[in-house]
Amino acid sequence: MRLQRRTAPIWSIILLAIAALFMARALGTIPDGLFDLILRAWPALLVLAGLLILLRDRLPLSGLIALLLSVALVVGIGVYAFNARAGQPRSENQQAIAQALPADVSLLRVRVLMLTSDVELLRAFQSDSVTGEFVGSLDNRVEVSYEELPDNSVTLTLTETQTSGFPSLETVGRGALQLELPPDVPLDVEFRSSDGDITLNLSGTQLERLNVDAARGNVIVTLPEYQPRASGRAELLGTLAAQNGDLTIRVPEIVAGRFDLDRGGSGIQPQYDANRYNFIQTPGDLLEARLIDIAEIVVRYSLVAPRGLIRLDVADAAS
């Protein structure tokens, strides 16, 4: 009687996959970061071998089940490792930012587009330039674009980019950008971020408009004692949004604010000084200064925090 030899076809599939992997690597179609992650996952083959022995003759399609469990284990550990390192600050790359401005600039538009970095914007002591520094990993840098328009306005765009499509585990981490804006130049600031805390201390600046959209992270904004000249007192000056985080706006005592609230149905009550602001819920959520009708400086913004707390602080003149 002839005995039929039983083989595990799953190993044939794995050998073909490994051969295809190294062929693709040789052709340059797999990024360094992804290939590094795959090499780190080779101990999963030992897990696969153990599962094959354990599940053999006990479950139908045991080879497929063992493979799926091994892949799930690798994916889970990989996601955990990247998430754990994503919050760690990196400092291998230190990039200075210095952009001179013309003497007769009529409006400075600042566009900041970040990936996974904490950001701080604050007032500079000089009005002839924008300066700052980006500190992060070797895989991340900030591209600076500068444009002067015929109306003497200037657009300065800072964009965080990754040098590789798939970063290696050693280079994953959080960067930090600090940017100083001139105090005597009208400003139109727009900020967008994928992940990171944002602190915009715009006290002492000539802020005309401000828009913030942070996908993840807390946002803190300090407004200046300044009445925008290019907009009316009742005109919306921008939207400040913390999509997955808390939003804090700090308003000088002399400034009367009208803030349209979008809490996304979260039910989280805003925090504010009831002696200085009214919380109006009909027809929509609104925080409005009690003395807005007689205030010298009036600003209006839309505040969006669908999953976090909206907090309004009034800064006394002495603070």
Secondary structure, DSSP 8 states (H G I E B T S, - for coil): --------HHHHHHHHHHHHHHHHHHTT-S-HHHHHHHHHTTTHHHHHHHHHHHHTTTSTTHHHHHHHHHHHHHHHHHHHHHHHHHTSB--SEEEEEEEE--TT-SEEEEEEEEEEEEEEEEE-S-SSEEEEEEEE-TTEEEEEEEEE-TTSEEEEEEEEEESSSS--GGG--BEEEEEEE-TTSEEEEEEEEEE--EEEE-TTSEEEEEEEEESSS-EEEE--S---SSS-TTS---EEEETTS-EEEEEETTEEEEEEEE-TT-----B--TTTEEEE-SSS-EEEETTTTT-SEEEEEEEE-TTS-EEEEEE-TT-
